[in-house]
Each structure stands twice: as structure tokens, then as C-alpha cells.
């Protein structure tokens, strides 16, 4: 009995230990070529908000961020609103531009209904469900409670299905026929949809400068040589989320479509003038050097060109137009990062920082700068982005994307990563981004506003922008506290010190390191390495004991609930183990009693 319980206890502890890992391998926000949409189910609706969860049976990638989008009917009581009589938005212009390449839905809802709102608890995009959506149109008095809302989740770079349902012209749905409006009472088969590119850039044939504010329209036909008409707007088979779309400052545009036959057209600029730009018909009319800026698969409008979209095949088309004197790339802003995501992870006991995202133009050099305590640069590491560069993220076909890992500390250990520069040979300008310190091990003193230690207080580790801690611990009689690596989030965070009187002091990681500079040096604390504790309770670097290095590249918890459960400390875990042991003992005892009673039954009942 004791042997069995001991074995089970060891197994439970081993299982718990194996899941207490926060190392993440999140996908970069690349200019992806797929979108997967699925329904979200509202539950526990309040006066102005609803708790959103993923519809039962829907499959999605829990390691990738999910964008939350709402479709709102313009008329109260309309439960089947058309595209013209509804608006779709993720709650902000920047998100709508990223998802739809258009802000028409948000503008329509704001102007006609005074729409405000979005995710109120959680984030958009989110890495976990449920999330709380709040706006002033869904649950209000005067009949507004009847205004139809439909919520969706969207993921980029979705896996490409291999079933016959996504081949040829049969549409891009994974299963069944999608009915987005009436999906509330239907199953998961009616709630999943994957669509593909095309995407690309519009640029000047002579200057190679980006053309912003141009309307790009998508046309489709049942056959390659058939009659082409604009693709209707909506979500689901045979529709696109916006058409036309407006090119961004870097000339980019994107659509997500079913497999089929398509053409592109330029129908004017943002002034909605009648001017139609001429798409170059001969690649020889485009001035040499455009490929160095990353333009490729140039759309030649001789017929015009037919794009045959097939599931999983990348269809990028860069469109060169007649010269209109657009400023050359880099001539205005210089090199610029448009999207960036940053997080940290331990690899073999060493903290690494991952930068992934997209630059406005190539070629550029990303330069990681390491500085000492006096902010003097002690080392630089360069990563060059050019056509065909090796830092293009997996599943991306855009050379403007990057995905690099750099050490948080300099080679000699005398400096830490504090800055990221973006330079180009085509510009004397540069972009410089400060990198907030993300120490992976905290061992120091919590100082209050008056520089007095926060004695017998509480320390909380809070992701930036969140009001929910990922971990809390207590300070001792001198204000000392320790947070080991497994409790540190893989992204930027801050510390909240709470005194016994209830006062809260918010401290950035920069301030923490500065305030504890002498303490860290006197105690040889390595803030940028995984640290464990030896038998005497003394911090020990993971590099000194490779056998105890936690496994890396394990996805972080994918829901708020699971993340909160990881916050439990050792006493709670041990209590859990004891409860399990007690339940097992009760179960085994009951089994033994029942078995003994069974042996006492009359012969005819055996």
C-alpha cells in the first residue's frame, strides 16, 4: 500500500514539475498568407458585456494568438444582417487595418451607432479564453438588447488542411457548408473556415517608392477565361472581409480568398477620384533595382493576368504602376520597423530574446546593442535583412519579415541588451528602439517610495498592460524576495510591491535592477540566467547543473485558468498531493472493505 502510494505521489510530483515551464515559442506577426476563422460563443452576458469562449468542437492552434472580431447589425431586430447592413471590427483601427486592410466596418459602426468597445478583460489578440467583450450596443435598454452581435476568432498562418474539401474550386472550408449568421445553434463543422492570399505591394515603376492610399479591387470568375466581377464582402465561402482595400504607407495590400480564379484592379485613390492607375504591362518598363527592395512576382496586366488560387499555394503579387513621382523607399522615414513582437526564453540556462516582425522596406540591418551600467555600448550584433535572407520566419514568403534570437547578455557578460537599431545603406537615418530589461531571475530587495524596504509585504509579477499577476510572493523581515525563472513571463513585465498598509508601488524592471545594483553585485546574482536553489537554499546557476535545466520550447499555458493554477506555490502543490493521497487511501480502503464483503456473500450470489 505505502509503496503504491509513494509511486503515485512521485508520478504526480513529476507531472506537476514537467508542466511548470513558461518558455514560449510564439509565432511572429508575419505578413501571413492564411487566415482561419471560427465562431466564438457568448456566455454569461451582462449589461454591457459578454464572456466569449471557443465554440464546442472547434479546433484551433492554442500556441498562436487569436484575434477577436465582432459583427454588429445596424438595425435592431435584424438577426440576418447583410454586409451593407452590418459592420465588422476588432475594436480598433489598427487591428482592423491588420486583419481587413480596411477600417470601413469600425467607421460605419462608429458613425451610425456611436460604437465604442472591444475586449475589456484580456487582450486582443488573445492567447487564452474566455475573454470579456464590452460595448454599449449589445445589452442596453430601449430595445438595444435585440441588436444582433456575432463574435469570431481569427488566427493567421493557420495550418493548411489536406482534405479534398479545400482543393480546386470547392471552397476553403474545412468541413461542411459555413453559415456564419445562423451558426449559433450549429456544430463545429459550420464554424471553421480557412482562406488564403493574394497579398503584395503597389510601387512606382521608376522610383520604386510605395504607393499608399490606392484602392486595390479583387475580381473573380468561375473559370479562367470567364467574366470577372468584384468579390462580395462578408465572412465565409465566396466572400472577402473588404473589397476594395486601401494600400498602407508601405504600399501593402492583402486579401484572403477561397481557391479559384482572380484578377486585380486599381480603381483610384483615397480622394475617390475617377483616376485609374495604369498597371505596367511589360516588366522591362520597370526600372532595374526593384528586386533589391524585396519586390517580386510582379503583376503584369497584359490580359490582365489571371491568378489561380490553390489551397496552400502562396500567391504574392507586387503591382508596378506608371511613374507618378512617389518618393523612393527610405527617403522620408528611413528604415522602420512596422510590426514587432518580443519575448524571452531560457535556452541551456542562458536567457535569449526573440524579436520577430516586419520592416517597412529592405535591405536593412538590425543591430542589437549591449550596454554596461553606464549605458556605454560594449558589443553589437548585426542581422542583415535582404532578398532571400535567412531570418524569414517559417511559413512566411515575405523577405520583409524577420525572426531572430539574440542573447540577453553580451559575450563577456559585462553588458545587457538595451537597444535595437535599424539601419540601411540607402539612408543616413536610423530607427532606435529601447529594449526593456526582462531579467529571468529576481533576487533582491523591494524598496518603497522612500527607499525603505517593503517589510513583510507582497511582490507581484505583472505582464505589461495587465492587472492580473502571473505570480506573487512575500518579502521577509528585511524586504528580501526571490522569484525563480519558472515564474517569470516570457514578455515585458513590471513589479508591484504591496505594503502591509495596502499601499502599492509599481516598479519597472529597469528600476528594480538599478535599486538592487549593489545587492546583485555583492551576491553575484545573475539576473539573466536560469537559477535554481541548492540544498542549502543558496541560488545556483543552471549552467552549473545541466541535469536540472528545465525543458525549453514548451508552449506557455493557453488559458487564464491554467496560468492561474500554475501560480500555486509549493505548499499548495503539496496540499494537492496530500489530498490525492487521501482520496487514494479512501478508495483503496473502500475497495478492500467491498471485496471482503463480497467474499462473505452466499454461494448463489458469487
Secondary structure, 3 states (H helix, E strand, C coil): CHHHHHHHHHHHHHHHHHHCCCCCCCCCCCCCCEEEEEEEEEECCCCCEEEEEECCCCCCCCCCCEEEEEEEECCCCCCCCCCCCEEEECCCHHHHHHHHCCCHHHHHHHHHHCCCEEEEECCCCECCCCEEEEECCCCCCCCHHHCCEEEEEEEECCCCCCCHHHCCCCCCECCCCCCCCCHHHCCHHHCEEEEECCEEEEEECCCCCECCCEEEEEEEECCCCCCCEECCECCCCCCECCCCEECCCCCEEECCECCEEEEEEEEEECCCCCCCCCECCCHHHCCCCHHHHCCCCECCCCCCCCEEECCCCCCECEEEECCCCCCCCCCCCCCCEEEEEEEEEEECCEEEEEEEEEECCCCEEEEEEEECCCCCEEEEEEEEECCCCCCCCCCCCCCCEEEEEEECECCCCCCEEEEEEEECCCCCCCEEEECCCCCCCEEEECECCCCCECCCCEEEEEECCCCCEEEEEECCCCCEEEECHHHCCCCCEEEEEECCCCCEEEEEHHHHHHHCHHHHHHCCCCCCECEEECCCCCEEEHHHCHHHCCCCCCCCCCCHHHHHHHCCCHHHHHHHHHHHHHHHHHHHHHHHHHHHHHHCCCHHHC
